[in-house]
Amino acid sequence: MRIVAFVGYPLSGKTTAAEIARSMGIPVVVMGDVVREEAIKRKLPMNNENLGKIAEELRRKYGKDAIAVLCLPKIRDAGAEKGIVVVDGVRSIEEVERFKKEFGDDFLLIAIECPEEIRLERAKKRMRSDDMLTIDELRARDRREESWGLKDAMEMANYTIENIGDIKDFEEKIKALMSEFLKYVEILIETDIHPTESEEKVVNAVKNIFSDAEVKIERGKLTARAKDLNSFRELLRRQKILDTARSELTKGKKGDKITIYLNKQTATVSKINFTEEDATLSPIKVTFRLQNVSFIRFLDYVAPETKDGKPLKEVESL
């Protein structure tokens, strides 16, 4: 599951960015809702002062990543169906580190930059109960969030977007970036480890083909997830078996999934040999799940058509 979080100073456009993502059908988790829910429980007015005090209290009591931890169940539930979820409201380095610990490379951080004069003007137009209406109030809010590590969090961002133009310009930027995040291939790997086989060799066989595979072994069964297609693509080209691979991938297509079977023994020496499901000693079953990637695009990227053994046209990205 891919997690995309927006980070930025108050009124920089984080919520607008999240709403743009929502309009694209992407589920959104607003971190501030955890604090607002607590204010409702305590029957406190929904203003900047009360929400700030509650946030500070939660961080003192449960740690600086408290809001992130409280949001984890919401994030997992929201992203279960689509495989992607947007998080609005990251404010500290500890929250970023918590998300990175939980989701690894599937967590992407986008910093939104906007000058304070533009942000103040937005506050005056929006007139929300917890907004700031003077430059001093805005700077005080900025300092409070900086004390949580906002600056450090923004410096860790994978991408930075400026929000200084009109809403249409900002919307185009967000949609363009989110469209790229929606495209990915999830690789699911399974195989049995027989008593006569070395567990270490089987793990290495999987990693020889999919270098980033995250492997789990339980009761003699190996399962793994991966995203990196580079080793697989490179081996197909090195062995000059693109036509065979294209045929096997086409044969294994069913809906948005493509399933192939690889010989486990040849994989231990970094070679790809396609085999059948009922092969001796259990083959490595590989399922590619396409997310917003067309089958033809995937096929042309992994195993393009060839002439005289050479690709007619290389596709550089999904």
HELIX and SHEET records of a PDB file:
HELIX    1   1 LYS A   14  SER A   23  1                                  10    
HELIX    2   2 GLY A   32  LYS A   41  1                                  10    
HELIX    3   3 ASN A   48  TYR A   62  1                                  15    
HELIX    4   4 ALA A   66  GLY A   79  1                                  14    
HELIX    5   5 ILE A   93  PHE A  103  1                                  11    
HELIX    6   6 GLY A  104  ASP A  106  5                                   3    
HELIX    7   7 GLU A  116  ARG A  126  1                                  11    
HELIX    8   8 ILE A  135  SER A  147  1                                  13    
HELIX    9   9 LEU A  150  GLU A  155  1                                   6    
HELIX   10  10 ILE A  167  PHE A  181  1                                  15    
HELIX   11  11 GLU A  199  ILE A  209  1                                  11    
HELIX   12  12 ASN A  230  ARG A  238  1                                   9    
HELIX   13  13 LEU A  242  LYS A  251  1                                  10    
HELIX   14  14 LYS A  264  ALA A  267  1                                   4    
HELIX   15  15 PHE A  295  VAL A  302  1                                   8    
SHEET    1   A 5 VAL A  28  VAL A  30  0                                        
SHEET    2   A 5 ILE A  84  VAL A  90  1                                        
SHEET    3   A 5 ARG A   2  GLY A   8  1                                        
SHEET    4   A 5 PHE A 107  GLU A 113  1                                        
SHEET    5   A 5 TYR A 159  GLU A 162  1                                        
SHEET    1   B 6 GLU A 214  GLU A 218  0                                        
SHEET    2   B 6 LYS A 221  ALA A 226 -1                                        
SHEET    3   B 6 TYR A 184  ASP A 192 -1                                        
SHEET    4   B 6 ILE A 284  GLN A 291 -1                                        
SHEET    5   B 6 LYS A 257  LEU A 262 -1                                        
SHEET    6   B 6 LYS A 253  LYS A 254 -1                                        
SHEET    1   C 2 THR A 306  LYS A 307  0                                        
SHEET    2   C 2 LYS A 310  PRO A 311 -1                                        
END                                                                             
